[in-house]
């Protein structure tokens, strides 16, 4: 089996961690290559991603397009998407060698913004960039008007993303086996500030109606549009792509959820 190893170089500047993982690959009889550019992963059977959740989000679209499953090795802080810690890597490869692992698919979402198309795993955020103004945003589902939100903005998250910013903003947790989208308004000046869960087949349309162009759009933490003008439309729907994760551990999602969120609350 041939592995690709992609590391976050900001967290492993001298590549010492990556080199130690390469030695384990050799020890257990795996071939491997260090991945520098994500357009070179199609010949890999598994992509080993070493870093935190942000590192996984950076490579998920390329991995999904190449149909290569990810084994996520935590070298970050939270590591909510990570399957194993660094010290568990040798055990994980032994499990893979014995073909005792599973593949879990995660829903991805496609965003159409003017002439650009993005596929993402976690969330899209449409927010005001001028803190002295209010964002005004209309939301439609399958061309049916839902509501107008006036406040900081709105966030649309996948089940995977529902445990991130959306959760911090009061949104519900969606189980990973659910294919759905959750819309959560951010600091809305309203008495009916509630999240809405949409069916996976619905197309959500977000229309910016703010008085000025002081609005931004973020996808999985990256700013993809600035100075978003009034009348700009963003279409959000389920992507044809899905991301595959290599599952080594037999623990369930809810055990991990509880453990990580307790750990999160204990961060200093």
C-alpha positions as CSV (number, residue, x, y, z in Angstrom):
1,X,0.0,0.0,0.0
2,X,1.3,3.4,-1.0
3,X,0.8,6.3,1.4
4,X,1.0,10.1,0.8
5,X,2.1,12.1,3.8
6,X,1.1,15.8,4.0
7,X,2.3,17.8,7.0
8,X,1.5,21.2,8.3
9,X,5.0,22.8,8.1
10,X,4.2,25.5,10.5
11,X,3.6,22.9,13.2
12,X,6.6,20.7,12.0
13,X,9.1,23.2,10.8
14,X,12.1,20.9,10.9
15,X,10.0,17.9,9.6
16,X,11.2,15.8,12.6
17,X,7.7,14.5,13.2
18,X,7.2,13.7,9.6
19,X,10.5,11.9,9.4
20,X,9.6,9.8,12.4
21,X,6.3,8.8,10.7
22,X,8.2,7.9,7.5
23,X,10.4,5.5,9.5
24,X,7.3,3.8,10.8
25,X,6.1,3.4,7.3
26,X,9.3,1.7,6.3
27,X,9.3,-0.5,9.4
28,X,5.8,-1.8,8.6
29,X,6.4,-2.3,4.8
30,X,4.5,0.7,3.4
31,X,5.8,2.7,0.5
32,X,5.3,6.5,0.9
33,X,5.9,9.9,-0.6
34,X,6.0,13.3,1.0
35,X,3.2,15.4,-0.6
36,X,4.1,19.0,-1.3
37,X,1.3,19.8,-3.8
38,X,-2.2,18.4,-3.4
39,X,-2.5,17.8,-7.2
40,X,-0.1,14.8,-6.7
41,X,-2.3,12.6,-4.5
42,X,-4.2,10.5,-7.0
43,X,-1.6,7.7,-7.0
44,X,-1.9,7.3,-3.2
45,X,-4.0,4.7,-1.5
46,X,-4.3,6.7,1.7
47,X,-3.4,10.3,2.4
48,X,-1.9,10.8,5.9
49,X,-2.6,14.3,7.0
50,X,-0.4,15.5,10.0
51,X,-1.7,18.7,11.7
52,X,-4.8,20.0,13.2
53,X,-8.4,20.4,11.9
54,X,-7.4,23.4,9.8
55,X,-4.8,21.3,7.9
56,X,-7.5,18.8,7.1
57,X,-9.8,21.6,5.9
58,X,-7.1,22.9,3.6
59,X,-6.7,19.6,1.7
60,X,-10.2,18.1,1.9
61,X,-11.4,19.3,-1.5
62,X,-8.3,18.0,-3.3
63,X,-8.5,14.7,-1.5
64,X,-12.2,14.3,-2.3
65,X,-11.7,15.1,-6.0
66,X,-8.9,12.4,-6.1
67,X,-11.2,10.0,-4.1
68,X,-8.3,9.3,-1.7
69,X,-9.3,8.6,2.0
70,X,-7.6,10.6,4.8
71,X,-5.9,9.2,7.9
72,X,-5.8,12.2,10.1
73,X,-2.9,12.4,12.7
74,X,-3.3,15.2,15.2
75,X,-0.5,17.6,15.6
76,X,-2.7,20.5,16.5
77,X,-4.7,21.7,19.5
78,X,-8.3,20.5,19.3
79,X,-8.0,17.8,16.7
80,X,-11.7,17.2,16.5
81,X,-11.4,15.7,13.0
82,X,-8.3,13.7,13.8
83,X,-8.4,9.9,14.1
84,X,-5.2,9.3,15.9
85,X,-2.5,11.1,17.9
86,X,1.1,11.0,16.8
87,X,2.0,8.3,19.3
88,X,-0.7,6.1,17.9
89,X,0.5,6.1,14.3
90,X,2.3,2.8,14.4
91,X,-0.7,1.1,15.8
92,X,-2.9,2.7,13.2
93,X,-0.7,1.4,10.4
94,X,-0.7,-2.1,11.8
95,X,-4.5,-1.9,11.7
96,X,-4.4,-0.7,8.1
97,X,-1.9,-3.4,7.2
98,X,-4.3,-6.1,8.6
99,X,-7.2,-4.5,6.7
100,X,-9.2,-4.0,9.9
101,X,-10.1,-0.4,9.3
102,X,-13.3,1.2,8.1
103,X,-14.0,4.1,5.7
104,X,-16.4,6.8,6.8
105,X,-17.8,9.3,4.3
106,X,-18.6,12.9,5.2
107,X,-20.9,15.1,3.3
108,X,-19.4,18.1,1.5
109,X,-21.2,21.3,0.3
110,X,-20.8,23.3,-2.8
111,X,-21.0,27.1,-2.9
112,X,-21.6,29.1,-6.1
113,X,-20.5,32.8,-5.8
114,X,-20.7,34.7,-9.0
115,X,-18.4,32.8,-11.4
116,X,-16.6,30.9,-8.6
117,X,-17.4,27.4,-7.2
118,X,-16.1,26.1,-3.9
119,X,-16.5,22.7,-2.2
120,X,-16.1,22.6,1.5
121,X,-16.4,20.3,4.6
122,X,-17.4,22.6,7.5
123,X,-19.1,25.9,6.9
124,X,-19.7,29.1,5.0
125,X,-19.9,32.4,6.9
126,X,-21.5,35.6,5.5
127,X,-20.7,38.4,7.9
128,X,-20.3,42.2,8.2
129,X,-16.7,43.3,8.1
130,X,-17.4,46.8,9.4
131,X,-18.2,46.4,13.1
132,X,-20.1,49.7,13.2
133,X,-22.7,48.5,10.8
134,X,-25.3,45.8,10.6
135,X,-25.5,43.0,8.0
136,X,-28.9,42.5,6.4
137,X,-29.3,39.1,4.8
138,X,-32.2,37.4,3.1
139,X,-32.4,33.6,3.0
140,X,-34.3,31.4,0.6
141,X,-34.7,27.7,0.3
142,X,-35.6,26.3,-3.1
143,X,-36.6,29.9,-4.0
144,X,-39.0,30.1,-1.0
145,X,-38.4,33.0,1.3
146,X,-37.3,32.0,4.8
147,X,-36.4,35.1,6.7
148,X,-34.4,38.3,6.8
149,X,-31.5,38.5,9.4
150,X,-30.1,41.7,10.6
151,X,-27.1,41.4,12.8
152,X,-23.5,40.1,12.4
153,X,-24.4,37.6,9.6
154,X,-25.3,34.0,9.1
155,X,-23.4,30.7,9.0
156,X,-24.4,27.6,7.1
157,X,-22.7,24.4,8.4
158,X,-22.6,20.7,7.4
159,X,-23.0,18.0,10.1
160,X,-19.2,18.0,10.4
161,X,-19.1,21.7,10.8
162,X,-22.0,21.8,13.2
163,X,-19.6,21.1,16.1
164,X,-17.5,24.2,15.3
165,X,-18.4,27.9,14.9
166,X,-22.1,27.0,14.5
167,X,-22.2,25.3,17.9
168,X,-20.4,28.2,19.5
169,X,-23.1,30.5,18.1
170,X,-25.9,28.4,19.6
171,X,-26.6,26.0,16.7
172,X,-27.5,22.3,17.1
173,X,-25.1,19.4,16.8
174,X,-25.9,17.2,13.8
175,X,-24.8,13.6,13.9
176,X,-22.3,12.7,11.1
177,X,-24.7,10.2,9.6
178,X,-27.2,12.9,8.8
179,X,-27.0,14.6,5.5
180,X,-28.3,18.1,6.1
181,X,-27.4,21.7,6.4
182,X,-28.0,24.0,9.4
183,X,-28.4,27.7,9.2
184,X,-27.5,29.7,12.3
185,X,-27.9,33.5,12.5
186,X,-25.2,35.4,14.3
187,X,-26.1,38.0,16.9
188,X,-29.3,38.9,15.2
189,X,-31.4,41.8,16.4
190,X,-34.5,39.7,16.8
191,X,-36.6,37.8,19.3
192,X,-36.8,34.8,17.1
193,X,-33.1,34.0,16.7
194,X,-33.2,30.3,15.9
195,X,-31.3,27.8,13.8
196,X,-33.0,26.0,10.9
197,X,-32.0,22.5,9.7
198,X,-32.5,21.9,5.9
199,X,-32.8,18.7,4.0
200,X,-29.7,17.7,2.0
201,X,-31.5,18.3,-1.3
202,X,-32.6,21.9,-0.6
203,X,-30.7,24.7,-2.3
204,X,-30.1,27.6,0.1
205,X,-29.8,31.1,-1.4
206,X,-28.2,33.8,0.7
207,X,-28.8,37.4,-0.6
208,X,-26.8,40.2,0.9
209,X,-29.0,43.3,1.4
210,X,-26.8,45.4,3.6
211,X,-26.7,49.1,2.9
212,X,-23.0,49.2,2.3
213,X,-20.4,46.8,0.9
214,X,-18.7,46.1,4.2
215,X,-19.4,42.4,4.1
216,X,-17.1,39.3,3.8
217,X,-17.6,35.7,3.0
218,X,-15.5,33.0,4.6
219,X,-15.4,29.3,3.7
220,X,-13.8,26.9,6.2
221,X,-11.9,29.8,7.8
222,X,-10.6,31.3,4.6
223,X,-11.9,34.7,3.3
224,X,-13.0,34.1,-0.3
225,X,-14.7,37.5,-0.9
226,X,-14.4,41.0,0.5
227,X,-16.4,44.2,0.0
228,X,-19.4,42.1,-0.9
229,X,-22.0,44.4,-2.4
230,X,-25.7,44.6,-2.0
231,X,-27.6,42.2,-4.2
232,X,-24.8,39.6,-4.1
233,X,-26.3,36.0,-4.2
234,X,-24.7,32.9,-2.8
235,X,-26.0,29.5,-3.6
236,X,-25.3,26.7,-1.1
237,X,-26.1,23.0,-1.9
238,X,-24.9,19.5,-1.3
239,X,-21.8,18.7,-3.3
240,X,-21.3,15.7,-5.5
241,X,-18.0,15.2,-3.7
242,X,-17.7,13.5,-0.3
243,X,-14.7,13.2,1.9
244,X,-13.5,9.8,3.1
245,X,-11.9,9.2,6.5
246,X,-10.0,6.1,7.5
247,X,-11.5,5.0,10.8
248,X,-9.1,3.1,13.1
249,X,-10.8,3.5,16.5
250,X,-14.0,1.8,17.4
251,X,-15.3,4.6,19.6
252,X,-18.4,6.3,18.5
253,X,-18.9,10.0,17.5
254,X,-20.7,10.9,20.7
255,X,-17.9,9.6,23.0
256,X,-15.4,11.7,21.0
257,X,-17.7,14.7,21.0
258,X,-18.0,14.7,24.8
259,X,-14.3,14.2,25.3
260,X,-13.3,16.9,22.9
261,X,-15.8,19.5,24.2
262,X,-14.8,18.8,27.8
263,X,-11.1,19.2,26.7
264,X,-12.1,22.4,24.8
265,X,-13.6,23.9,28.0
266,X,-10.4,23.2,29.9
267,X,-8.1,25.0,27.5
268,X,-6.4,27.9,29.2
